[in-house]
Structure formats: C-alpha cells, structure tokens
Amino acid sequence: MTIMKNALGNTPGLLLKNGLTLDDHRNAVLERTTKTGFYNALEKLEFKEKDPIGYERIFSKIRAGLVNSREVAKKIAASPIVEQEGELCFTLYNVAGDCVATSTGIIIHVGTMGAAIKYMIQNNWETNPGIADGDMFTNNDCQTGNVHPCDIATIVPIFYDGLLVAWVGGVTHVIDTGAVGPGSMSNGQIQRFGDGLQITCRKTGVNDTPLRDWLHESQRAVRTTKYWILDEKTRIAGCHMIRKMLLEVIEEEGAEAVDKFMYEVVEDGRRGLVSRIKAMCIPGKVRTVAFVDVPYNHPDVHVPSTFARMDSIMHAPCEITVNGDGTWRLDFEGCSRWGWHTYNANPTAFTSGIWVMMTQSLVPTERINDGARYATTFRLPKGTWTNPDDRRTAHADAWHFLVSSWSSLWRGISRTYFGRGYLEEVNAGNSNPCNWLQGGGVNQDGEVHAVNSFETAACGTGACAVKDGLNHAAAIWNPEGDMGDIEIWELAEPLLYLGRRIKTNTGGYGKYRGGLGYETLRMVWNSADWTMFFMGNGYMNSDWGLMGGYPSATGYRFEAHNTGLKERIAEGKSLPLGQDRDPSLCEYEKHLGPNATVKRDKQCITTEDMYDNGDLYLNYLRGGPGFGDPLDREIKDIEEDLNQNFLLEEFAVKIYGAVFTKDDEGVYSLDAAKTKARQAEIRKERIARGAPVREWMETERAKIIDKDASLQVQQMFASSFYLSPKFLGEFKEFWDLPADWELPEEELGTPMYGARHTMEIGELPDVHPVIMTEE
Amino acid sequence: MSNYTKKQVSDLVKGTLDWETVHLMLSMPKDKDRYKLYMEVLQENVSYDDKILLAVGPHLNIVESAKDQEIIIKCDCGHEFGHYSKNWKLGALIYVRDSVEKMKEVYPELMAPDTSWQVYREYYCPSCGIMHDVEAPTPWYPVMHDIEPDLKTFFEWLEMPAPAKI
C-alpha cells in the first residue's frame, strides 16, 4: 500500500469526530495496519470478544439490509442485465473507504467503489467539490478503480449527527456507455477516448436529488437512455435504503458500537482468509498461466488505427506463494504489455475481482470485505495488461483477459485443495464466459438502441475432483449465474430465437468432464437498421484442464446473411432450428436459401457489421475444462454423455475408448469389457507415440533458436521479455539458450506504437492515484 | 468442525459419496482429520509400500521412499519421477498436438485451437500410459512446474511429525 502524505496540508477536518481530515485519518489507519500487521492495529477484537451477540447483531442487520436493498432496487431497473441477471451490487464502507460488508451480486465492486472513495479521500474532495449530507457521487472511470466503463457506481456519504460515519456505493452494469461500438463491452475502439462516457467521482446529486445537468448530459452520451435513467434510479434507491438502514442500526445499537464494528469487521475478514488458507491450502508455490488470443489482423476487425491491426496474445503467468503465516502473495511477473484494444485491466479490477471467484471456494462466506485484501499481496508489474502505464488505454471488455487469468488461479489453488484431500473444493477452472452478443442500431420500437446479451452468465463450469462441471450454469464473474428468459431477451433485442440448445462436445474431457455450454441461434427481426459483432476466444483456449483433464472446446463464429428465411417461412420450408451439433457438417446451411452468404470460421472477435432482418447470428456460450485422465471416466457416465447428446460418437471412441451399440431409437449402450480393453490399448498407444520430455525439449529448443513460431507468439514473448528481465532469464535458463540469444520486439516488424513512450494518469496535475499493489 | 468417516473419505475419492455429504463438506468448516484419512485411503489404493505424503494428481503422489526415506514423486503404477522438488514432467513422456490433424483427434473441426497460436501437450507415465497432465500453452512455452510444496511448514500446520529427509 502506498501511503500518500497529507494531501490537505494541515487543514483541520470537519467531517470526522476525531477532527482529522479524511486523508489523514485514512493514512493513520494504513500506518497502524502496516506497522502491526493487524488492520488498524486491532490485535484484539475487543467489541467482538466482549459482546459477540451485539457484534453479530450489527453484522446481520447490515448484511440483511444490503441484500434486501439490492433485491428491492433491482426491480426498478428495466435492463435485463440488471433485472434478469442481477448485475448490481451494494456495498457499505467505513469512513476510511474500506469495505465493511457487501450484498450479493457482482461483488468485484467491493474494491472498485472502495477505490473511488479512496480516490476522493486522497484527492481532497473534502474541500472541493465538498462532501455533504445528501450528496451523490458517480464514478465509472477505469483509471480510478473501475473494471470497465459500463459499471456505473453511485456513491453516497452517510452522515449521523452532522458527522460522516460511512459510505454506501451501488453499482449497475448498464447496457451502453456511448462507446464507439454499441453494447456495454464492445470493441472497435482502441483507446479510452472511444471507450464511452467516463465520469471521475463527479458530484452528480445534492440534497438527495440528481442534478439536472448530469441527467441531461449523461443521457445524451449513451444510446440506451431509458435503461440508463432506470439504472440510475436503481442505484440511488438502493443507496438511500441502505443509508436509512444504517442510521436505524446506529439508533438501535449506538454510534460507538457501530463505529467499532466498522473496523473490527475488516480485521475479522483478514483473519478469516488467513484461517481458511491454513485450513485448506498447502504452503509453498503454485504456478499457473493463461493466454487469450487477440486476432486483430483480420478483414472483419475494423479498428481506426493501423497500429492496432495486429495479432497478439495476452500472457498471464502467476506464481502463487502460500506463506507460513497463512497469508498469500500473487505475483504476475512476466505478463505481456497492455494493448490497443478494450481488454486492458487496472490493478483494482484485478485485486477486487479475484474475490468473486474466491468466495466460491476459499472464502465462501457472507463476510467478504476488504479484510481479505489486507491478507493478500498482489504484484502486478507496471506496463502490463493488468497495470497499464498509459492513460490512453481502453477497458470496455477488461473481463476478457481477467476471467482467463482468474480461471488459471482457480486451477492453481485447486492443486493445494486436492493435495490435502478437500476434493469437493477442486475446480479445474472455468469457461471464458463468451460469446458476447452485442450490437445496436434502431430497434423494433424505432429507437436508437444497443444490446449486450448476458446469456454468458450461464456458461459451463469447470469439473470438480468428485463430479462433472455444471452445464450452462454460471460465469466466473457472477456466482448467481442465470441465462435469462428468452421472452425477456426478445423484448430487449430485435432478435428472435430459432433455438436454444446444449452445445455438444464443449465440456473438456476428463474423469470428470467440464460443464457444457449452450448455443442460441438468433434471427434479426423487425429492426430498422441493425449491427452486430462477435466477442470471444477462438484461435486459443484460455482454460486448461486439470491433472489430465482436457481444456474445453474453443469458440468459432457462424453468421449468415441474405438467408432467404423470410421466403422459406412463407413457403413452409425447413428452418435452421438451433443446433449446430458438429460444425463440420454445416447443418444450418442446409436450411438457407441458395444466395445465402455464410461466415463459419474461428474469427471470434469482429467489429460492428450490418445485419438485415432475416440474418442469422450464432451465440455459442462456452463449456468448462475437465479434470483427470478421461480413461478413468466411469463407463455409465460415457454412456450418459452419448445419450444426453453431450458427446459426439467420434470422440467417445477417440477420447474415452468407448465401444458401444446403438439401437433403432438411437439409444447407446456401452460394452464395459470391450471399452476397458480398448482403454488399455490406448494407454499403450500413448506410450508408443510419446517422446521423453528431455528429447522433445531439444527439438523445441532448436525451433526457438531458429525463431520458428508465428508472429503473434513471438510478439507475446518479446513483450514479456522487455517488461521482465526475470522472465527472460528463466526462459533462457529453461531452454538452455545461448547467452546472447534475444528476441527484441523491434526485429519482428510488428507495430510498436505505445510500446516505449507512455504517460500515466498520475502525471496529470493535482492527480494522486490510489495504489494498492506492488508494481 | 465437521468430522467424517474413513468410508466417507474413501467414497469421496471414488466419486461415489452421496451429494448430501458432499454438500455438507462444502458448506461446513473444513475437518482437520481429512488429510490423515485421505492419506490412509490413498495408501490402500496403491501396491507400493512407500508412505504417501501428498497427492499431486489422481495417480501421482509425493511419497517417502521405503528404501532410503528420500522424498520422491511416484505414479500409482510404481514409476518413480525423482525428487519431489524437481518437476516430474521432465521425466514423463510427452505428446504435442501441434497440427490440425492431431487436434482433430480430440475436438471437432473449428472447436480446437489454431496450432500456430496454441498447442496441447499431453504428459504420460512412461510405464503405464496414464495421462497425468495436459498443458495448453503457446509453442516455445517452458514446461510448467505446477507446484512446489513447502512440506516442512505443511507438517507444522498439520501438527504432525515431518519426514526426516524434507
């Protein structure tokens, strides 16, 4: 934690009972924490120990109030993203800006809204624009802690008896922020300046009333104005309900008790993580890595600048160190550079988002707050995609990289659960939740519109060490996954469903297979003007399997234009009804008119393109990775996979060694003895085709010396080598490369605009960024 | 603190434990005895005498050699991969799926990675052919050394005597 010294000078504070400025108070809390190792030097939890019932009573009231407010407020929203998918969250903070408790929902915002509050504290909002009872502040600035611009946060200071006693924040994921590309997580833009409206902790309301200039200006900046205003009302209502709740709690329990609670509960959270790590993990080091393809050198990717038109790869290695005292350190040394796309992330997005995942295994409690962060050391090297050193970076789909790197952490830490026998907690990872169906234009109601289908909230999950992953169930970023009702999506989007089916063969194979994804085939209907684009992984798979399990299937793209479907419907002819079971068979094309043009390939990122009514778009939601050698899978489970249409025959044979019969009604029956015999043969075949690793290393080493790899692979390594001499050193040592071997990016001929000359947000006058990680 | 029987832990390892108990295991504080019971169950599942200290895969364990008390990594079949501090993969067999044809053996067309971006590396036991791991990196990527446990501290956490040669 970097402590900024006294931004206010010696000006006395007027908001706190102790007479300190907010900044001095926060710095004092940080100093006490750093000095003692206990949050705010709370070596003893006096209130909790002295009055445990009172302590728990306050927690229960606050937590229930947060959850209740979220449930009530979300009914105000009209956006299916909020109302159907639950993409909103409310969080309570102490006056130092540290999270006390949070509601259910997208709890990544425990940290993001906290970062905004800390920014206001550190940058003297106290005197200008001032912080008063009834104020509202709005933030969605990615350089001030936010993940991506579409997460709009409303922050309300809570006063009691004339003094600031807490902050409450509410966030919703809005459908559109007026970026170059329509939809909340769009691409096409490559810099912040095209990434949509960004608001930096702006005072947008006084006396509990939103300011008119804010409402007028913000509506003009976005495409989906009705949703925008109703989301705003959702956040304000939730924050005000929580403020009322907290003031009631103070009246009932006493201001002193609540104040003590607000600090002790953070230290309690810190101890909770330490205790859980000691109970479940293994001390030592675990290493993981993740990759994501960024295929921008393609005719269907239209970006405004030549320097962005290149294929590149996100690289996210991580060394997890579980320390003897039960704390842990996550070091991302070796990450690749940020890029001219919308997938960059800032450190708070990373450090806060990790708890969305960890609440599903390591800290599965309702007591998630900033305490867990105080037990964790993050190292996110400056200049990497997860800590850009330039104020121009775009972040609209930061999740694209984040989810992949988090999935690898889940896989890594699962190795320690497995080692101790907590098999029920093991998760092979997660799908990269995509495709993101997005687009916009003039919709079926004749209004300017944008869409982002959140069907991604129900992808396949990773396999466990005792059971298969869940099919079409969840997303790593929201434990309350929900694919949403077809009827609601059809109201929100000028896109009819021609089918919604499980996606065969998408779960990674294994003793326990990954959960399967699903596919929906959408036909554009009743729009006036419409565009769509694809957003997902295709050339690479970001989700490995675990301990012998395979990764899930990668993505592909299907779109069709000039389909002749209107005529086929009128003539009563067959239609493509939504299952593309084996993409090589081109099933959909059999039900299209003779002049249809089809794009069926692995280019899963495209930019805005025009779609007419009757055109088709396949939304393929990915599956999860598998666990364990597939040859260990139970015979009955392979049979079930075949009979449930989870697995193609060809791969039941090739992967699992299945020997089966199929009756007249299409029911599969496996021959257990013959299957076991075939599996034994497969093991022998593996031995026959396998090469000793050290021999293979010699051939791979020769390729490295010859620089025999695709440009995007070489560019990824070159970018990581430049940022991390340590990573380069380890690479050369592993492959035993000559001392003078090097791979400078300059020799590749790829665009290097932005690679060597940057300017950080902190270089702006009077701007003091909040830094909460090692860099 | 919950407690479970050895039979329940054995069923968990086999994947046959009833969901109610698995759910209990997920939702309740972790049982400290799990490691001890787990080791007993794993030990009964192998034919060798070396004492299992830690599981690093469904068929791969860190063991204390009965012969010389060295701490090594061992496959269920008895194949030894060397000292536990070293990367066992370097002693395995590898098969790299680095072409369209090889990828077609595992996924339908269009549903596998493009091998100019990413390859699959399958690691097999040289003796029994079990697939202990599948990596999915870019070409050139160093072999991952997945886990380096600090066994000394681990046994302190467990409040159990540590093997002599850690």
Interface residues (C-beta under 8 A of the other chain):
Chain A: K278 A279 M280 I282 P283 G284 K285 V286 R287 T288 V289 F291 D293 I313 H315 V322 G324 P364 G412 R415 T416 F418 G419 R420 G421 Y422 L423 E424 E425 A465 V466 K467 N505 T506 Y509 K511 Y512 G538 Y539 M540 N541 W544 G545 M547 G548 G549 Y550 P551 A553 T554 Y556 D582 P583 S584 R600 D601 K602 G628 D629 P630 L631 D632 E634 L648 E650 F651 K654 I655 I682 R683 K684 E685 R686 I687 R689 G690 A691 P692 V693 R694 W696 M697 E700 K703 I704 A709 S710 Q712 V713 M716 F717 E730 F731 F734 W735
Chain B: V9 L12 V13 G15 L17 V22 M25 L26 S27 P29 K30 K32 R34 Y35 L37 Y38 M39 L54 A55 V56 G57 P58 H59 L60 K89 L90 G91 A92 L93 I94 Y95 V96 E105 V106 Y107 P108 E109 L110 M111 A112 P113 D114 S116 W117 Q118 Y120 E122 Y123 Y124 P126 C128 G129 I130 M131 H132 D133 V134 E135 A136 P137 T138 P139 W140 Y141 P142 V143 M144 H145 D146 I147 E148 P149 D150 L151 T153 F154 E156 W157
